[in-house]
Amino acid sequence: MQENKEISALLHLIDDPDEEVYNTVSDRIISFGKGIIPNLENLWEHTSDETIQERIELMIHKLHFKDLTNDFDHWRNGSNELLQGALLTARYHYPDIQSITTLQEIEKIRRNIWLELNNYLTPLEQINVISSILYNYYKQIGVEIAYNQPEDFFINKTVEAKKGNAISNGILYLVLCNLLDIPVKAVNIPRQFILAYVDTSYELLNPDAHHAEKIKFYIDPLNGQIYSHKDVENYFKRISVSPTTSFFKEMDNRQVIRFLLEELSKCFDDDLNRYKMNELLMLAKLMEE
């Protein structure tokens, strides 16, 4: 952004020791939008004062967050496309993310799966093809959710490192199934992120059927393992929870991204990063409206 007298004066006031003056200056700088980021980065490079550098870094973060919030708002009111929502989430941590690399890699995986599919495969055979290529050929690894490993939640890192937790691996699996017109959805099983193959013909013939009745089987996105209804019943017994209809309801893309944001926020539950936790929960709240 071209530096005029006002911007120049504001940049010189970033080091003001009066917190109230600094907050006023910061709010005004942020009001200019992300176009002012190069000015701030230039100032950061030409100062050795760590306090000023920290203030600049926080302002740049706030500018990125403001821009990201607007994009999330457009996403939820627009296409709600799952991969786009996952890439927006990754942008929180990687504001300069180049999505093209992730998109190209996912397209390669999709094409390899598509070449192995045909109209005569049963649902189980379809899923075996997808899982075999994703987990055996591409060596995608599933790891347990760890809140000290935020990178495991981001789709770009999941694709790049061929490693993700149940949520990021699950989103990758859902994206591939959607691209291949295979009716796999996330369901709301407690304490899990699990996928289900939905019988769309049963759904058409029995519109009032319970959600569980529409599900042929379940898929674990950590490794592609198939679970039966009996397996899921045993899981509910093990955790001493009575299954209700809502647990088997398909999650839409907004619900999946909201869950991703909520779980990711738990990675920043400490005094230093609590503002990040609150920001992510703000984005998650936006998905509810």
N, C-alpha and C positions, 0 to 999 in steps of 0.2 A: 504494500500500500504506500502511495506517495506520501512522504512525511511533510505535513503542514505544520503551522505554528502550534496548533492545539496538540497534535500528536507528539511533537517534539517536547512540549512542556510536560505532557503526561508521562512520557518515558523518563524524563529527568526527575519526576516526583516518585518513581517506584521505590526509591530508597528512603522515603520520608519516614522518620522514626515514629511519628504519630500514627497509631493504628487506624484511627478514624479517617485521617487524610488518605492513608494508603488504601483503605477499603473503598473510598469514594473514587480514587484514581483507578483502582482495579475494575470497579463496576463500569466506569466510563470506557476504559480500554476494551473490555469485553463486549460492550455495546457496538463496537465497530465490526464485530464478526471476525471470521477466520482469516479474512484478508490482511489482518494486522499481524498475523503470526510471523511472517518473515522479518518484520521490524523488531519483534520481541526476540527472535532467534539471533538476529544481528547484535542486539544489545547484550544478550547472554554471552555471546562469543567475545565481546569486548569489555567484559567486567570479570574481575577475579574475586569479587565479594560473594561468598557462598550464600549469604542471606538474600542478596538481590537475585542471585541465580535461582534459588528456591522459590522466590516470589514469582519470577518470570515463568518457571516451570509450572507452577500452580495455575497461573493465568492461561498458559497455553493449554493445559489440561481442561480448564473450564471452557475455553473456546471450542475445543474438540468435542467436549461433552454436550455443549449447547447445540452444536451442529448435528451430533449423533442423535440427540433427543428429537430434533426436527425430522430426521430421516426415519426414525422409529415410528414417529407419529404418522408420516406418510405411508410407511409400510403397513401399519395396522389398519389404515383406512383404504389401502389399495389392494395390491395383489395377494398379500399374506403368503408369498411364496417362501417355503421353508428354508431353502438354501440361502436366500437373500437375508432372511432373519438371522440365520446362524452367522453369516458373514458380517452383518451389522454388529452382532454381539462380539465377534472377534475384533472388530474395529475399536471397541472400548479399550482393549489392551494394546492393540497394534493400529494406531490411528492412520498410519501410512500404508496399510496392507494393500498388496496388489492381488486383487481377487482372481485375475486371469489365470494364474498358475494353478490355483485350487480348482477352478472351473475346468481347465484343460485335463487335469488328472482325473477328475470325476468322470469326464466324458470318455476317457480311455477305459476306465473300469466299466462304465455302462456299455460301451461298444463290445468289450470282451464278453460280457454276460449275454448281451443281445445275440451274439453269434452262436451261443450255445442253447438258446431257448427256441422252442417251436410250439405250435398250437396244440400239440398232442400230449404235452407234459401235464401231469397232475399238479395240484397246488404244492404238494410235498416235494415233487421232483423239481418244480420251479425254484423253490426256496433252497433246495440242495445245490442247484446250479449256482445261485447267487452266493450262497455261503462258501461253497468250495472255491470259487474264483476270488472272493474277497479275502477269506481267511487263509486259504491254502496257497493260491497262486500269488496274490499280492501280499501275503504275510501280514495282514492287518491284525494287530494284537489288541486285546481288551485288558484293561487294568482296573482295579477297584477304585472307586471314587476316593480321592485323597484331597482334602481341602488345603494342603500345602503345595499342591501341584496345579495351579490355575491353568497352565498351558494345556492340560489334558481335556479341558472343556471347550477349547477353541477349534472350530472345524478346519481352519487352515493348517494348524499344527497337527491335528489328527490325520489329515491327508498327507502332509509332508513327512511326518515321523512314522506313519503307519502304526500309530498307537493312540488309543483314546479310551475314555471310560465309557460306561454304559450309555450315558447321555449323548456324548459326541459321536461315538460309534453308531448309536441308535439313529441319530439324525442323518448320518451318512447312509445308513441302510435304508431309511425312509425315503431319502432323496433319490437313491438308485431305483427303488421300487416304484416311485411315482413316475420317474422318467421312462420306466419299462411297462407302465400300466398294470402293475401287479398290486392287488388290493391289500397292502400291509399298512397297519396303523399302530400308533402308540396307544396303549391303554393305561388306565389310571390305577394299576395295582399298587397298593401302599408299599413304601420303602424300596421300590424297584422302578427301573425304567425298562419296560418290557414291551415287545411288539406282538401283534396278533394278525394272523391271516384271516381276513373277513370274507365270508361267503356272500358275495353281492347278490347272487340269484336268490338265496334264502331270504335276504333282506327285502328284495322286491316282492316276493310271494308272501312274506309274513311281516308286514310293516310294523305290527304291534309286538313283535317277538322281543324277549329280553335280550339285552346286549350280548350276554354270554352265549346265547344260542346261535348267534351269527358268526361266532368265532370257530374256525376249524381247528386251529392249534396256535401255539405261542412260540416266539423266537427270542432267544437270548442274544442281544446285540454284542455281548462281550466276545462270543465265540461262534454264534450261529446255531447253538444247540436248540433242538426242538423240544417243547414241553406240551404235554397233553392236558386236557381239563382235569384229569385225576392228579397230575403233578401240581397244578395250581391249587386244587382243593387241599392237598397235603401241605402246601406252603402256608395256606391260611390257618390250618390246624397248628402248624409249628409255631407261628407267630401269635397264636391265640386271638385271632381276629375273625369275626363273622363276616363272610363275603356278602356284599350288598351289590345291587344292580349298578350303582354308580362306578364301582371299581372296574367294570368291564366296558365302560363307555369309551368310545374313541375320543382321543384328544385331537382337537384341531390344531392348526399350525401356531396360532397365537398362544394356545395353552402350552404347547411344547416349548416355545421360546420363553414364555414366562417361567416355566419350570427350570429351564437352562439358566436364566438370569438369577433366579432365586438361589439355586444351588451354587452358582459361580460366586454370588455375593458372600457366601460363607468362607471363601478363601481369604477374605479381607477383614475378618472379625478380630481386629486388634487396634490399639489406640492410634498407631501410626497410619493405618489404612482404613479406619472406620468411615471416612468420607467416601471411599470407593464402594464400600458395602452399601451405604445409604444411596449412592447414585444408582447402583445396579438395582436396588429394590424400588427406586423411583421408576426406572425403566420397566421393571416387572409389573408395577402397579398400572403403568400405561397400557399394558396388554389386557388388563381386566375391564377397561372402560368400553 
